Amino acid sequence: MLKRSLLSVTLAVAVGLASVIPSAAAEGSPAGMAPVRQPAASNVNGITQAAVKAGVLSCTSRINQVTNFLTVNAQGIGAFLFLPPNDPDQQLISVSLEIPSNDTSSAYASASFAPNQANGCAGMYETVVYWYQKCSEVASKNFGALKKIDAFSKNITVLDGGVSTKIFLMSAGTGCVSIKKEVIQ
């Protein structure tokens, strides 16, 4: 039952995001599921709409805030929403995203949300991007304002974006993988 429930929610999220790409909505809508259409004046995205439909209410604002930030100006986004089997409004939920970029590559992002925190709903996200340049070049060109911290262990460089934000740079072949993590209290 849990697997079927997760699949249904995953399909609902995919259909909700299809409103960003009209042709995908027409081709990929499962039978009996209408695409979620976003009102023109609203910035409530398909991920937030799917979470609300599944019963997640206390983290709605935080989910929308983070997922809008991660997907701004992106098209062709894919998403998987991970929900607990019962009482989803009182437990941790998570979403994984593929976010295509202009250079034909994609970023992977993951965001998780915890209700009943001191501020109502806490969240965190991580983005993972492969760069075709060496890590030293990525650090200076893309994250030049951030201070370099000592190495994480021996192969990962850490850039300091403040108390709640860090960027980890790891060599990968001839390029570099950046992992940005931010905790939102």
C-alpha positions in Angstrom: 0.0 0.0 0.0 2.8 2.4 0.9 4.5 1.9 -2.5 1.2 2.5 -4.3 0.6 5.7 -2.3 4.1 7.0 -3.0 3.6 6.3 -6.7 0.2 8.1 -6.8 1.8 11.2 -5.1 4.8 11.0 -7.5 2.4 11.0 -10.5 0.4 13.9 -9.0 3.6 16.0 -8.6 4.7 15.2 -12.2 1.3 16.1 -13.5 1.3 19.3 -11.4 4.6 20.3 -12.8 3.4 19.6 -16.3 1.5 22.8 -16.3 4.9 24.5 -16.8 5.2 22.6 -20.0 1.8 22.3 -21.7 2.8 19.6 -24.2 3.9 17.3 -21.4 0.6 17.7 -19.6 -1.3 16.5 -22.7 1.0 13.5 -23.4 1.8 12.4 -19.9 -1.4 12.6 -17.9 -2.4 9.3 -16.4 -6.0 8.3 -17.0 -8.3 9.9 -14.5 -5.8 12.5 -13.4 -6.3 16.0 -14.7 -3.2 18.3 -14.8 -3.1 20.8 -11.9 -3.3 24.2 -13.4 -1.7 27.1 -11.6 -3.7 30.4 -11.5 -2.0 33.0 -13.6 -1.5 35.4 -10.7 -0.4 32.8 -8.2 3.1 31.5 -7.4 1.8 28.3 -5.8 3.6 25.6 -7.6 2.6 22.0 -8.5 4.8 20.5 -5.7 3.0 22.6 -3.1 -0.4 21.7 -4.6 0.4 18.0 -4.5 1.6 18.2 -0.9 -1.6 20.0 0.2 -3.7 17.4 -1.7 -1.9 14.7 0.2 -2.8 16.4 3.5 0.4 18.4 4.2 -0.8 21.7 5.5 1.6 23.0 8.3 4.6 23.3 6.0 2.8 24.7 2.9 4.4 28.1 3.0 7.9 26.7 3.5 7.5 24.1 0.8 6.4 26.7 -1.7 9.1 29.1 -0.6 12.0 26.6 -1.1 10.7 24.9 -4.2 9.9 28.2 -5.9 13.5 29.3 -5.1 15.0 26.1 -6.5 13.0 26.1 -9.7 12.8 29.8 -10.6 12.9 30.2 -14.4 13.4 26.4 -15.0 11.4 24.4 -17.4 11.0 20.6 -17.7 11.3 20.0 -14.0 10.9 16.5 -12.7 9.9 15.8 -9.1 9.4 12.9 -6.6 7.5 13.7 -3.4 8.2 11.4 -0.5 5.3 11.3 2.0 4.9 9.2 5.2 2.1 6.5 5.0 0.0 8.2 7.6 -0.5 11.6 9.2 1.7 13.4 6.6 1.0 16.8 8.2 2.9 15.8 11.4 6.0 14.1 9.9 9.0 14.9 7.8 8.4 15.0 4.1 10.9 15.3 1.2 11.1 16.1 -2.5 13.8 15.2 -5.0 14.0 17.4 -8.2 15.7 17.3 -11.5 16.2 20.9 -12.6 17.3 21.3 -16.3 19.6 24.2 -17.0 20.3 26.2 -20.1 23.5 24.3 -21.0 21.6 20.9 -21.5 22.8 19.6 -18.2 20.6 19.2 -15.1 21.0 19.9 -11.4 19.7 17.5 -8.7 18.0 19.1 -5.7 16.6 17.6 -2.6 14.5 19.5 0.0 13.0 18.2 3.3 10.5 19.8 5.6 9.8 19.2 9.3 6.6 20.5 10.9 6.2 21.4 14.5 9.5 23.2 14.9 10.0 26.4 16.9 9.3 28.5 13.8 6.5 26.3 12.6 8.2 24.4 9.8 11.9 24.0 9.3 13.4 23.1 5.9 16.6 22.3 4.2 17.7 21.8 0.7 20.8 20.6 -1.2 21.6 21.2 -4.8 24.1 19.1 -6.7 25.7 20.4 -10.0 28.4 19.1 -12.2 30.7 21.8 -13.6 33.1 21.3 -16.6 35.8 23.4 -14.9 38.2 22.6 -12.1 37.0 23.2 -8.6 39.3 26.2 -8.0 37.8 27.9 -11.1 34.2 27.1 -10.0 35.0 28.5 -6.5 36.3 31.8 -7.9 33.9 32.3 -10.8 30.7 31.1 -9.2 31.2 31.4 -5.4 33.9 34.1 -5.2 32.3 36.0 -2.4 32.4 33.0 -0.1 35.3 32.3 2.3 37.2 29.0 1.9 37.2 26.9 5.1 39.7 24.1 5.7 39.1 20.9 3.8 36.2 18.8 4.9 38.5 15.8 5.2 41.1 15.7 2.4 39.4 15.9 -1.0 36.4 18.2 -0.5 36.7 22.0 -0.2 34.2 23.8 1.9 33.0 27.4 1.2 31.3 29.3 4.0 28.0 31.0 3.1 27.2 31.8 6.7 25.8 29.9 9.7 23.2 27.9 7.7 24.8 27.7 4.2 27.8 25.7 3.0 29.1 24.7 -0.4 31.1 21.6 -0.8 33.4 21.3 -3.9 34.6 17.9 -5.0 36.8 17.1 -8.0 35.1 14.7 -10.5 37.1 13.6 -13.5 38.2 16.8 -15.3 35.4 18.8 -13.7 33.9 19.6 -10.3 30.7 18.7 -8.4 29.3 21.4 -6.2 26.9 20.6 -3.4 25.1 23.5 -1.8 23.3 22.9 1.5 21.2 25.4 3.3 19.2 24.9 6.5 16.1 27.2 6.9 15.0 27.7 10.4 
